[in-house]
Amino acid sequence: MQTYLSAIRNHVCAECSFAVHGGDNQFFYCSMADEMECAIKRHLDTVVRVVGAVERPTAEKCLVDLRAFVCAGCDEFHCGQCPLTGIGSCTLDSQFSNVVEAIIDVSEHSECLETSK
């Protein structure tokens, strides 16, 4: 999971609304740590499984499974709705296409390494 988390930090976190940028607009740190745990980090293992289970994954193809397996099990999800998605505070929802791309990149890179051995 660490490889996926590193890829997400490199490719997703800088685009997130909770990112704090330093000099030269470089990603400095995540301000969400001050408020709550990031949904991407909290649900990463399930998200990786969801994306990995979809043939030729895209964010659109994975979205239904995300809602069924991740959102439905989230502490924030009540009565079939998530109050965080409507206000842009669910990092997993707002950055899902970037998360899927990062997971695909890691998976494809891992497959390339396996086939080259």
HULIN-V774572 format. One record per residue. N is the residue number from 1. RES is the residue in one letter. BURIAL is 1 if it has 16 or more other ideal C-beta (glycine too) atoms within 10 Angstrom, else 0. D_CENTER is the distance of its C-alpha to the mean C-alpha in whole Angstrom. Layout:
N_RES_BURIAL_D_CENTER ; N_RES_BURIAL_D_CENTER
This chain:
1_M_0_12 ; 2_Q_0_13 ; 3_T_0_13 ; 4_Y_1_9 ; 5_L_1_9 ; 6_S_0_11 ; 7_A_1_10 ; 8_I_1_7 ; 9_R_0_10 ; 10_N_0_12 ; 11_H_1_10 ; 12_V_1_8 ; 13_C_1_9 ; 14_A_0_12 ; 15_E_0_12 ; 16_C_1_10 ; 17_S_0_13 ; 18_F_1_14 ; 19_A_0_14 ; 20_V_0_18 ; 21_H_0_19 ; 22_G_0_23 ; 23_G_0_25 ; 24_D_0_25 ; 25_N_0_22 ; 26_Q_0_20 ; 27_F_1_17 ; 28_F_0_18 ; 29_Y_0_16 ; 30_C_1_14 ; 31_S_0_16 ; 32_M_1_14 ; 33_A_0_16 ; 34_D_0_19 ; 35_E_0_18 ; 36_M_0_15 ; 37_E_0_13 ; 38_C_1_9 ; 39_A_1_8 ; 40_I_1_4 ; 41_K_1_7 ; 42_R_1_9 ; 43_H_1_8 ; 44_L_1_7 ; 45_D_0_10 ; 46_T_0_10 ; 47_V_1_7 ; 48_V_1_9 ; 49_R_0_12 ; 50_V_1_11 ; 51_V_1_10 ; 52_G_0_13 ; 53_A_0_16 ; 54_V_0_16 ; 55_E_0_18 ; 56_R_0_17 ; 57_P_1_14 ; 58_T_0_13 ; 59_A_1_11 ; 60_E_0_14 ; 61_K_0_15 ; 62_C_1_12 ; 63_L_1_12 ; 64_V_0_15 ; 65_D_1_14 ; 66_L_1_10 ; 67_R_1_13 ; 68_A_0_15 ; 69_F_1_14 ; 70_V_1_11 ; 71_C_1_12 ; 72_A_0_16 ; 73_G_0_16 ; 74_C_1_14 ; 75_D_0_17 ; 76_E_0_16 ; 77_F_1_17 ; 78_H_0_21 ; 79_C_0_23 ; 80_G_0_21 ; 81_Q_0_19 ; 82_C_1_16 ; 83_P_0_18 ; 84_L_1_15 ; 85_T_1_14 ; 86_G_0_17 ; 87_I_0_17 ; 88_G_0_14 ; 89_S_1_13 ; 90_C_1_10 ; 91_T_1_7 ; 92_L_1_5 ; 93_D_1_8 ; 94_S_1_9 ; 95_Q_1_6 ; 96_F_1_5 ; 97_S_0_8 ; 98_N_1_7 ; 99_V_1_4 ; 100_V_1_7 ; 101_E_1_9 ; 102_A_1_8 ; 103_I_1_8 ; 104_I_1_11 ; 105_D_0_13 ; 106_V_1_13 ; 107_S_1_14 ; 108_E_0_17 ; 109_H_0_18 ; 110_S_0_18 ; 111_E_0_20 ; 112_C_0_22 ; 113_L_0_23 ; 114_E_0_24 ; 115_T_0_27 ; 116_S_0_28 ; 117_K_0_29
